[in-house]
Amino acid sequence: MRARNLAVVLGAIHRSGPHTRAALAEMTGLTKTTVSSLVSDLIEAGAVAESGAVRGGERGRPGVAVSLSGDRVATLGLEINIDYLAACVVDLTRAVRLRRTRPADNRNSDPVDILGSLRDLVKETTAEAELAGLRIIGAALAVPGTVEGEVLRNAPHLGWRDVRVPDLVDLPFAIDNEANLAALGELWFGSRETDFLYVSGEIGIGAGLVVDGTLFRGTFGLAGELGHVVVVPDGPACRCGGRGCLEVYAGQDALLGALPSVSELVTRLESGEQRALEACGRAGHALGVALTSAVHLLDPGRIVLGGIYAPLFPWLEGPVAEGLGTRLGHMRGTPPALVVSGTGADAAVLGAAGLIIQQVIAEPAQMLGL
Amino acid sequence: MRARNLAVVLGAIHRSGPHTRAALAEMTGLTKTTVSSLVSDLIEAGAVAESGAVRGGERGRPGVAVSLSGDRVATLGLEINIDYLAACVVDLTRAVRLRRTRPADNRNSDPVDILGSLRDLVKETTAEAELAGLRIIGAALAVPGTVEGEVLRNAPHLGWRDVRVPDLVDLPFAIDNEANLAALGELWFGSRETDFLYVSGEIGIGAGLVVDGTLFRGTFGLAGELGHVVVVPDGPACRCGGRGCLEVYAGQDALLGALPSVSELVTRLESGEQRALEACGRAGHALGVALTSAVHLLDPGRIVLGGIYAPLFPWLEGPVAEGLGTRLGHMRGTPPALVVSGTGADAAVLGAAGLIIQQVIAEPAQMLGL
């Protein structure tokens, strides 16, 4: 009961704080004595802090308000990308306190090596966070593949299958698909829109649908595999075993061709190089086809292009919007708006840290040891 | 508060009844006096009835149990299909009490005419239900198109756009997409599996995704438009304004060609007629492509083929399963199971009636005037 009340009070502060203890009692239906005792525990744990006087209460007397505190409780976001490892530390107010990225070539890699490097990164980042007075209370890991529980089932570009990822910290630990976490990153750290399909352009292509602020995961947690939507039924073989998947036409490898990096591609697009423009046109056309199918099936509020599609947005927007406009026909009034992600390459690692913040807000007693 | 407690008690009886009043008090945390009073009201309204003695309670004394009653409260399901109008009456125990179908050619029809015929059907069906001692307390209408609130936005095969459907009864009334309601019909009246994608093969093709017993509707209630998933990007023009949509290859018109009916097609398939077999093969191939995209995006527990696909299942199963098996690749362990619907052509009209039953269970005070 106390655990539930802690969640009720912290939830109210999180949603609409700062609030005085009296206002919290009124909002939650708990007695002022109970609220005061719960708030004391939350202050003790570093989750909330007194944040100065506010006008409040029925009689207009000023009171001391409490709000979420960014001073102590923090969570760790981690990411294994094909091209890099990343970590970030986010405090309870969702302020980003640290980011670290280590370039790496993780294609067809040995899980033991990569998880070893990641463990080093965790140690360094945690030590740095502690120096800043932060206490890491949980971590989540974004991976470019399908996840079931703690098992990374299939990450074709890493070349990993059925890898059981060990807890990388002696703390609450979660592992989730990169596109799912990137969608949550966009929700919590990006535009803060609550209804969108986040499209994660990477070496693989994934998507995460957010409806009314909640991530849609499907039945087994495998929803949103946009990269393997069929664009051309008898098209070229895809790494997944299928044919003519979106990834074949619009994944990073198809876009870059022989170019070494996305920034190199952007440079060439800016100088109007024909081959680069054609690669973007092809990718945009294929995205228009696959997103038409996705809009018909998922009915997103808007479409957010993220990952490498963010820097390429000026060249992708036209063909994608045209594809959606002509193909969606008159089944709906207008196609969903097409916008660029605000979180860039950090979406997934931020979403990972945010996932644990969400758990703290939902279950403070358990997550903070209260 | 009383309204909420009525819902709590009726919900408990619905989920796991019959129960004695004592057991209900224990389950809900309400006092025995309160439960007895609520049960009296529900008996008075005809929603529950005493159903004999059960062994129960801590001390093992037998008690009189109450369960949902099918004797008085009923709801009306309605459907405007391209080829017919339908109505059914379902009682509170979800037993189907009446079904009526009127063949009609509703293509490019005048909404005023069709809604007039439907109103006649409502009157007849309601009168018949009353003769059986049933009291219709609400109705829902299934339509082959996209719905926003009370407006049928677009039903391409009816030729209707932006038609405001008037309340057909002076009672709680809802209108919803045919495939959504058919999925709910399958959930409540079919296999009672809780995780599946129901595929509604009609003149148009729709789908309804059920995850953990709940229909996924998307952001604007327009999700599941499987018929307009792109199968061939530069394929033939579709009625929706797009190109190469699934409906072009696997809708009823494509399957029948010049044949007058699905049963005629089945007769020819049974006699091994080449042209009929080829039409089914083409449709099955296209379904395999579109369902591959749907599985990647929606992650259904299983796939249920309904509507005209139910009688054609023996000829569709092979090509669809093969398409899914080869195309889904190694992104997931095995493709979702492919099964035939148990509710046949009645799925949508049953789902419509069931939708109102669900409202009665959720809000008995309001729906039963308590």
Interface residues (C-beta under 8 A of the other chain):
Chain A: T146 R153 N154 P156 R161 D195 A207 V211 D212 F216 R217 G218 T219 F220 G221 L222 A223 G224 E225 L226 H228 V229 V230 V231 V232 P233 C238 C240 G241 G242 R243 V289 A290 T292 S293 A294 H296 L297 L298 D299 P300 G301 T326 R327 L328 G329 H330 M331 R332 G333
Chain B: T146 R153 N154 P156 R161 D195 A207 V211 D212 F216 R217 G218 T219 F220 G221 L222 A223 G224 E225 L226 H228 V229 V230 V231 V232 P233 C238 C240 G241 G242 R243 V289 A290 T292 S293 A294 H296 L297 L298 D299 P300 G301 T326 R327 L328 G329 H330 M331 R332 G333
